[in-house]
């Protein structure tokens, strides 16, 4: 049986929306061009998961209009066990930035799930779990700190093995976002990002991370 992807692939023009100087026009173009593709990508991932017996996930897209004066520098698709307040919890996430697309298990470090993640990394078995799951799959942990638009965020920690050190760096250095996953730069993976089959690649990465996500996602 041939799987028909809903996701059509990203086009170079999709990424150019993040360069639009006017904040309101930028947001409108992100919502118009990228969000329908992210919704289709999310539906493909959920379909893949459903065929593997994984259910109960909700698809979220941001409004990009908070707080007043917020400058949209990226957008994302998030899969969560909760229909609301997903940003407080662990997310299976696909983030789209001007220079790259990231497929990841992610946390807003101000959210309640990050505290549990920090505890299990510091006092539990999660470092070993990530070593077994993420390292063989070539996944990396990254910590970001907010910066002014147009950059929006900056990597302050990046490692393919020091997962516990990454969590502590997020706490110590005021990182606002922590993730474990894979980054697809437009420079190196532009052709792959343009193909509908990127949905299968994203689903595979998130499937690798699903066991960790389930332990942190909440009831």
N, C-alpha and C positions, 0 to 999 in steps of 0.2 A: 504494500500500500504506500503510495507516494503522499507525503505530508505537504499540504498546501499552506504556505506561510501567509499570515495576514500582514506581517511586517514587510514593507517594501524595500527596506534599506535606507540608510541616510545618504543625503546628497551634500556636496560641498557647500551649497547655498544655505543648508540648514544651519551649519556652524557659523556662517557669517552673520547670523542674526545677533550674536553676542557682541558684535562690534558696533552696532547701531548706537549712536550717541544719545539720542533722546530716550529717556527711561521708559516712557509710556509706549512709544512706538516699538521699542525693543521687546517689551513684554508681550505686546499684541502679536508680533511676528513669531516669537517663541511659541506662544500658545497656538498660533495658526499653523505653523510649519512642523514643529517638532512634536507637540503633544499628541496629535493623531497617530504618529508613528510609534511613539512610546506606548500608547494604549494598545496598539496592535501587537507590539513586541511583548507587552505584558500578557496579552491574551494567548500568544503562542507559548510563552513560558508556563502559564497556568495549564494550558492544554497538555503540554509535555509532562508536567507534574501529575496531572489527573490520570494520565495513562500509566503512571507509575504508582498510583494509589495514594498520592499526596493531595489532600483537599483542605479546605478551610482557610485559604489565604484570600486577602482582600487587596485589590489593586488601587493604588493611590497616585495621583498626579498633583503637584503643588499649584496653588493659585498665583504665586509669585507677586503678591501684593501686600506683604507684611514685612516689618512694621512700616509705618509711614516713612517714605524716603528710601526704602530698601531698593538696592540696585541689582536687578537680576543679572547674574554673571554665569549661571548654569541652570539646568533643570534636571528633573529626575523622574524615574518610575520607582515606586516602592511597593514591595509586597509585605504585608503584615498579617498577623493573626487577628488583629483588631480592626473593626470598621472605622474607628475614630482614633484620635490621639496617637497615630502611628509614630510620630517623631519622638515620643517619649520612650519608644521601645526599640528593640533590635529590628533591623530591616534587611530584607534581601532587596538590593537596590541596583539600578542601572543609572548612572549619572552621566549627563552630557555636558561637556565643557567645550569651549572653542577649540582647544588643541587636542582633546582626547575624549574617549568614552571609557568609563570605569564600570566594571561588573563586580559587585562586592557584597559582603556582609558589613553593614555600617551602623554606626551609633552617633547620635548627637550626644556629646559628652556631658551636656547638661540634663539629659534625660535619665529617668529612673533605671533603665536597663543597663546603662553604662556602669553604674555603681555595682550592680550584681556581677557584671562582667569583670570589673576590677577585682572584686572579692574572689571570684572563682579562678581568676588568673593568678592572684597572689597567694591564695590559700587552698585552691582546689586542683583539679587535674586538667584544666583546660589547656595549659601550655603543652602538655603531652598530647592532648587530643589534636591541637592545631599542628603540632609537629607531624602527626600521623596523617592528617587530612590535607592541610594546606601546603606544606613543604613539597611533598611528591607531585602535587598538581602545579607547582610553580607559582603559587599565590603569595603575595607580599602584604605586609601590614604597612599602612601609611597613616600619618597623623598630619592634619592640616590646621593652620591658624588663619583667621580672617585677615584680609588685607583690603585696601580700597579698590573699588572698580577702576579699571577693567579687569585686573587680575582676580580679585574677589577672594582668593584663598591661596595659601602657599604651603608646600610640603615642608614640614620641619623634622620628620622622621620617616625613613623608608628602609625596610629590611625584609628579606625573605626567610629569616630564621629567628630573629630576636623579638618574638611576639610579646613576651612579658615586658621586655624593656620598652617596647612601643607603647603599651598601655600606660606604663609609669611615666613615659615622656609626655603623653597626652595630659596626664594629671599635673605633672610638674611644670610644664612649659605652656600651660593655658591653651592647649589645642582644643578646638571646638568640634572636630570631627575625627573619628577613628574608623578605619576600615581594614578588612582583610579581603583581598581579591586580586583582580588583574586589570591593568590599564592598557587600553588599545589606543596608541597615539595615531593621529591622522597621518603623520609622516611615515610611519612604519606599517600601518594597518588600514590605510585609507580604502584600498580595494575590498578588504574583508568587511569593513563597516558598510559598504554600499550594497552588500548582498543580502537577500532575505535569509540566507542560511546563517547569518550572524545570530539569529534568534536561537538556533540550536546550540551555538557556542555559548551564548549567555546562559541558557538553561542548564547546560552541563556544568558550568562554574558554580551556579547557584545550587545545583543539586549536590555538588561536593561539599558546600558550606551548610547545607540544610541541617545536618545533625547538630552542629553548634548552634545554629539559629533556633532550633526547637528547644534547646535547653535554656534559652534566654528570652524567648518570645512572650512568655507569660501564658496564662490559661486561656 
